[in-house]
Amino acid sequence: MIVYYWRTGGLMAQLSLYIDDVCIKKLRGRARKERTTVSGWVSARIRRLLENEWPDGYFSLYGKVGDASFKRPRQPLVSADQRRAAL
């Protein structure tokens, strides 16, 4: 159930969750440790999960560079590596 109500400056949603006793005890402990309310703790985590870390279309650009000068440099041969000292 989501209930909307007016709060200073805007519309806020109220969300009801069904959580088992073990989970709610842990949740309350985490909120207490961070000196916030359960609601504030959950809201902060939801906001963080929903943040878009990459610009829209970022991953669709992968491999799209068409410039001929944009090439991977030659990789040295494994045989050119230095030998490690024996321990």
N, C-alpha and C positions, 0 to 999 in steps of 0.2 A: 504494500500500500504506500503510495506517495501522496502526501498532503502538502499543498502550497499555502504559505502564509506570508503576510507582509512583515518585513523587518526593516530597520532603519536603512534607507537607501535602496531597497530593491526586494525582489521576490526571491524567497528561499524555499527550497523543497525540504520536506521532512520525510525521511526514509525509515521504514520499520524493517528490522532484520530478525530472523530466527537463528539464534546461535546457542550451541550446547554449553553446558556449565563450565567445562574445562576451557573452552575457547574464550568465554567471557571473562573468566578469572585472569587468563593471560593478557587479554586485551586491557582490562582494568589496570593490571600491573604495569604494562607498557605505558599507558596514558599517565599513570601516577608518576612513573619514573621520569617522564618528559614534562611533568608539571602542566598537563593539559587535561581537558575533558575527554571522555571516550568519543564523543561526537567529533571533537576537534581532531583527535588522533586519526580516526577513520577518514574524515574529510581530507586531511592532509595526504594520506596515502592514496586515496582515490584520485585526487588532483594530480599527484605525481605519476600515477599509472596512466592517466589519460593525456598527459602532456605529449605533444608531438615533438620529439627530439630532432627530427630531420625535416627539412622543408618539403612541402608537397612535391612529388615527382622526383625526389633525389635519387632513389634507387633505380628508376627507369632510365637514368642518364648513364648508368654503368656501361662502359664499352662503346659509348657513342662518339668518342673523339675521332674525327676523320682525318686529322692532320697526319701526313706521311712521316713527319719528323718526330712524331710522338711514338717512340718504340722503346721496348724494354732493352736495357743495356746488356751486352754479352756477359754471361756468367762465367767465372773462372772454372776450370776443370777441378774436380775433387782431387785429382792427382797433384795439383799445384798447391794444395794445403800443406802447412807445416806439420811435421810429425809431432805427436805429443810425447812428452817425456814420460818414461816408465816410472811408476811409483813403487 
